[in-house]
Amino acid sequence: MILQDEPMGSKEKFWCQLPVELGNGCWLFKQPRQQAENIEHLAEKIAYEVAALIQLPCARVELAEFDGVRGSISLDVRSEGDVLVHGNEIIAGRVLGYDLHKKRHTSDHTFERIRQAILEVCGGRCKEDLGQFAGYLVFDALIGNTDRHHENWALLKREAGPTDHRLAPSFDHASALGREMRDERRALLLKGKRIPAYLHSGWGAIYLQELGETQISPIELVNQLATATPEFFAPWLERVQSVTNERVVSIVERIPAGWISSAQRGFVVALVGEAREQLARIKLL
């Protein structure tokens, strides 16, 4: 049963209620951009399965089809009585002149401003939430997610009762795992051993320096932040080493036949494997 459209974001999507036997709850159906070989819906599903391997709080995602269109469905991260407050709302209430409507190239969307925003509303669980957010950044680096803009992370608060917030599970990982490219390019990157360069060429949506103009890749962001705050990043850097090639192969092989090509499977395994090795080389003080 369709409940309502979801206006946030750039793709067609709507909220729906599934029957109990299919997974009771409120789910968001997301249709990938209609471009050749675009695998945004597969990126969402694979990312969810990888997150489970490192025990990262993440919105549950399943593959789905609506009116003949393949996509993904994501379970609402809110429990009854919860309100979702996106990152732009949190930061804009604390930083004069912050543009809460601009998603990309928002150079004042920095880790330090995110950290300060969380500290101001987290109540008694600040250390846990900051550590969890560090996990999101390590996860982004592992899957090549370049879209952690200020509406792609959020906090939860109770609609009634205490005003303290808590970090919401991670969600919206469609811009990951090389989802945007054609199989021909995937094959070229694999053949030319150019995945390391690809991982560093994808600019993320979180900046390192306040009001800086230089964008940074998710993997380089972790490299810089982990050396400065190892207490938050070290546990996640250790966990991602459990995401072996064999475990990623097992995930992509569970994608239904006809939904994913061999080039897409191979690229996902190679990308995560290379990211894992690069993260293992980060030296903590």
C-alpha positions as CSV (number, residue, x, y, z in Angstrom):
1,M,0.0,0.0,0.0
2,I,1.4,3.4,-1.1
3,L,1.3,5.9,1.8
4,Q,2.9,9.1,0.4
5,D,5.5,10.5,-1.9
6,E,8.9,11.4,-0.5
7,P,10.0,14.9,-1.8
8,M,13.5,14.8,-0.4
9,G,16.2,13.7,-2.7
10,S,16.7,13.7,-6.5
11,K,15.1,10.3,-7.5
12,E,11.5,9.1,-7.7
13,K,10.5,7.5,-4.4
14,F,7.5,6.9,-2.2
15,W,6.7,5.5,1.2
16,C,4.7,2.2,1.4
17,Q,3.4,-0.3,3.9
18,L,4.2,-3.9,3.2
19,P,2.2,-6.9,4.4
20,V,3.3,-8.6,7.6
21,E,4.6,-11.6,5.7
22,L,6.9,-9.4,3.5
23,G,8.3,-7.3,6.3
24,N,5.8,-5.3,8.2
25,G,6.6,-1.6,8.6
26,C,7.0,1.6,6.6
27,W,9.4,1.3,3.7
28,L,10.8,3.8,1.2
29,F,10.8,2.5,-2.4
30,K,13.5,4.2,-4.4
31,Q,13.8,3.9,-8.2
32,P,17.3,4.3,-9.7
33,R,18.0,6.9,-12.3
34,Q,17.1,5.5,-15.7
35,Q,20.6,5.4,-17.1
36,A,22.2,2.4,-18.8
37,E,23.8,0.0,-16.3
38,N,23.1,2.3,-13.3
39,I,23.1,0.1,-10.2
40,E,22.0,2.6,-7.4
41,H,19.5,0.1,-6.1
42,L,22.1,-2.7,-6.0
43,A,24.6,-0.3,-4.3
44,E,21.9,0.3,-1.6
45,K,21.4,-3.5,-1.0
46,I,25.1,-4.4,-1.1
47,A,26.0,-1.5,1.2
48,Y,23.5,-2.7,3.7
49,E,24.9,-6.2,3.7
50,V,28.5,-4.9,4.1
51,A,27.3,-2.7,7.0
52,A,26.0,-5.8,8.7
53,L,29.4,-7.4,8.5
54,I,31.0,-4.6,10.6
55,Q,27.9,-4.2,12.8
56,L,27.3,-0.7,11.7
57,P,23.8,0.6,12.5
58,C,22.2,0.9,9.0
59,A,18.7,1.1,7.6
60,R,17.6,-2.3,6.3
61,V,17.4,-2.5,2.5
62,E,15.9,-5.1,0.2
63,L,15.6,-5.3,-3.6
64,A,12.0,-4.7,-4.9
65,E,10.0,-4.2,-8.0
66,F,7.1,-1.9,-8.6
67,D,5.0,-1.8,-11.8
68,G,7.8,-3.6,-13.6
69,V,10.5,-1.1,-12.4
70,R,13.4,-2.5,-10.3
71,G,14.5,-0.6,-7.3
72,S,15.2,-0.9,-3.6
73,I,13.1,-0.5,-0.4
74,S,14.5,0.9,2.8
75,L,12.9,0.4,6.2
76,D,12.2,3.6,8.1
77,V,14.8,4.2,10.8
78,R,12.3,5.8,13.0
79,S,10.5,4.0,15.8
80,E,7.0,5.1,16.8
81,G,7.2,8.5,18.4
82,D,10.6,9.4,16.8
83,V,11.3,12.5,14.8
84,L,14.1,12.5,12.3
85,V,16.2,15.7,12.3
86,H,18.6,15.9,9.4
87,G,22.1,17.2,9.7
88,N,21.4,20.5,7.9
89,E,18.8,21.4,10.4
90,I,21.1,20.7,13.3
91,I,24.0,22.7,11.9
92,A,21.9,25.6,10.5
93,G,20.5,26.2,14.0
94,R,24.0,26.7,15.3
95,V,26.0,28.3,12.5
96,L,25.1,31.7,11.3
97,G,24.6,31.9,7.6
98,Y,24.8,28.1,7.0
99,D,22.9,27.2,3.8
100,L,20.7,24.3,4.8
101,H,19.2,23.9,1.3
102,K,22.5,23.4,-0.6
103,K,23.4,19.7,-0.7
104,R,26.6,19.5,-2.7
105,H,29.7,21.7,-2.7
106,T,28.7,23.0,0.8
107,S,32.3,23.7,1.9
108,D,31.2,24.6,5.4
109,H,29.9,21.1,5.9
110,T,32.9,20.0,7.8
111,F,33.6,17.1,10.3
112,E,34.3,19.7,13.0
113,R,30.9,21.3,12.6
114,I,29.2,17.9,12.5
115,R,31.1,17.0,15.7
116,Q,30.1,20.2,17.5
117,A,26.5,19.9,16.4
118,I,26.3,16.3,17.8
119,L,27.9,17.4,21.0
120,E,25.3,20.1,21.6
121,V,22.3,17.8,21.4
122,C,23.5,14.3,22.3
123,G,22.8,14.4,26.0
124,G,24.5,11.5,27.8
125,R,25.6,9.5,24.7
126,C,28.0,11.9,23.0
127,K,31.0,9.5,22.9
128,E,28.8,6.7,21.5
129,D,27.3,8.9,18.8
130,L,30.7,10.4,17.8
131,G,32.2,7.0,17.5
132,Q,29.2,5.8,15.5
133,F,29.6,8.7,13.1
134,A,33.3,7.9,12.7
135,G,32.0,4.4,11.7
136,Y,29.9,6.0,9.0
137,L,32.9,7.7,7.5
138,V,35.0,4.5,7.6
139,F,32.1,2.7,5.9
140,D,31.8,5.4,3.2
141,A,35.5,5.0,2.5
142,L,35.1,1.2,2.3
143,I,32.3,1.3,-0.2
144,G,33.3,4.5,-2.1
145,N,30.2,6.4,-1.0
146,T,30.6,10.1,-2.0
147,D,27.2,11.3,-0.9
148,R,27.3,11.9,2.8
149,H,25.8,15.4,2.4
150,H,24.0,17.1,5.3
151,E,20.7,15.5,4.5
152,N,22.2,12.0,4.3
153,W,22.9,11.8,8.0
154,A,20.5,12.6,10.8
155,L,19.6,12.4,14.5
156,L,16.5,11.0,16.2
157,K,14.6,12.6,19.0
158,R,11.4,11.7,20.8
159,E,8.4,13.7,19.7
160,A,7.4,14.1,23.3
161,G,9.7,13.9,26.3
162,P,13.4,14.6,26.6
163,T,15.0,16.9,24.1
164,D,18.2,14.9,23.7
165,H,19.0,13.5,20.3
166,R,20.7,10.3,19.2
167,L,22.4,9.5,16.0
168,A,20.2,7.7,13.5
169,P,21.3,4.6,11.7
170,S,23.1,5.3,8.4
171,F,21.0,5.5,5.3
172,D,21.0,6.3,1.6
173,H,24.1,4.6,0.1
174,A,23.1,4.7,-3.6
175,S,26.2,6.8,-4.6
176,A,28.6,4.0,-3.9
177,L,30.4,1.0,-5.4
178,G,30.8,2.6,-8.8
179,R,27.1,2.7,-9.3
180,E,27.3,5.5,-12.0
181,M,29.5,3.8,-14.6
182,R,28.9,1.5,-17.6
183,D,30.3,-2.0,-17.6
184,E,32.8,-1.0,-20.3
185,R,34.4,1.4,-17.9
186,R,34.3,-1.0,-15.0
187,A,36.2,-3.5,-17.2
188,L,38.8,-0.8,-18.2
189,L,39.4,0.2,-14.6
190,L,39.8,-3.5,-13.5
191,K,42.1,-4.3,-16.4
192,G,44.3,-1.2,-15.9
193,K,44.5,-1.6,-12.1
194,R,43.1,1.9,-11.8
195,I,40.7,1.3,-8.8
196,P,43.2,2.9,-6.3
197,A,43.1,6.1,-8.3
198,Y,39.3,5.9,-8.7
199,L,38.9,5.7,-4.9
200,H,40.8,8.9,-4.5
201,S,39.2,10.8,-7.4
202,G,35.7,10.6,-5.9
203,W,35.0,13.8,-3.9
204,G,32.9,13.3,-0.8
205,A,30.4,15.7,0.7
206,I,32.2,16.4,3.9
207,Y,35.0,18.9,3.9
208,L,38.1,18.7,6.1
209,Q,38.7,22.5,6.6
210,E,36.1,25.0,7.6
211,L,35.0,27.0,4.6
212,G,37.8,25.4,2.6
213,E,37.6,25.1,-1.1
214,T,39.4,21.8,-1.5
215,Q,37.2,18.7,-1.7
216,I,38.5,15.4,-0.3
217,S,37.7,11.8,-1.1
218,P,36.0,9.7,1.6
219,I,39.1,7.5,2.0
220,E,41.5,10.5,2.4
221,L,39.1,12.1,4.9
222,V,39.3,9.0,7.1
223,N,43.1,9.0,6.7
224,Q,43.3,12.6,8.0
225,L,40.7,12.3,10.8
226,A,41.8,8.9,12.1
227,T,45.3,10.1,12.9
228,A,43.8,13.1,14.8
229,T,41.1,11.2,16.7
230,P,42.1,7.5,16.8
231,E,39.9,6.8,19.7
232,F,36.8,7.1,17.5
233,F,38.2,5.5,14.3
234,A,40.5,2.7,15.4
235,P,37.6,0.2,16.3
236,W,36.1,0.7,12.9
237,L,39.4,0.4,11.0
238,E,39.9,-2.9,12.8
239,R,36.4,-4.1,11.9
240,V,36.6,-3.4,8.2
241,Q,39.5,-5.9,8.0
242,S,36.9,-8.7,8.5
243,V,35.2,-7.7,5.2
244,T,37.2,-10.1,3.1
245,N,36.9,-10.7,-0.6
246,E,35.2,-14.0,0.1
247,R,32.5,-12.3,2.2
248,V,31.9,-9.7,-0.4
249,V,31.7,-12.3,-3.2
250,S,29.1,-14.1,-1.1
251,I,27.0,-10.9,-0.9
252,V,27.1,-10.1,-4.6
253,E,26.4,-13.8,-5.5
254,R,23.1,-13.5,-3.6
255,I,21.8,-10.8,-5.9
256,P,19.1,-12.4,-8.1
257,A,20.1,-13.6,-11.6
258,G,19.5,-11.0,-14.2
259,W,19.8,-8.1,-11.8
260,I,23.6,-7.7,-11.8
261,S,26.3,-8.3,-14.5
262,S,29.5,-10.1,-14.0
263,A,31.4,-6.9,-14.6
264,Q,29.4,-5.2,-11.8
265,R,30.1,-8.1,-9.5
266,G,33.8,-8.1,-10.2
267,F,34.0,-4.3,-9.8
268,V,32.2,-4.3,-6.4
269,V,34.5,-7.0,-5.0
270,A,37.7,-5.3,-6.3
271,L,36.7,-1.9,-5.1
272,V,35.9,-3.0,-1.5
273,G,39.0,-5.1,-1.4
274,E,41.2,-2.2,-2.5
275,A,39.5,0.1,0.0
276,R,40.0,-2.4,2.8
277,E,43.7,-2.6,2.0
278,Q,44.1,1.2,1.9
279,L,42.3,1.5,5.2
280,A,44.6,-1.1,6.7
281,R,47.6,1.1,5.8
282,I,46.4,4.1,7.9
283,K,48.9,4.6,10.7
284,L,47.3,5.7,14.0
285,L,49.3,7.7,16.6
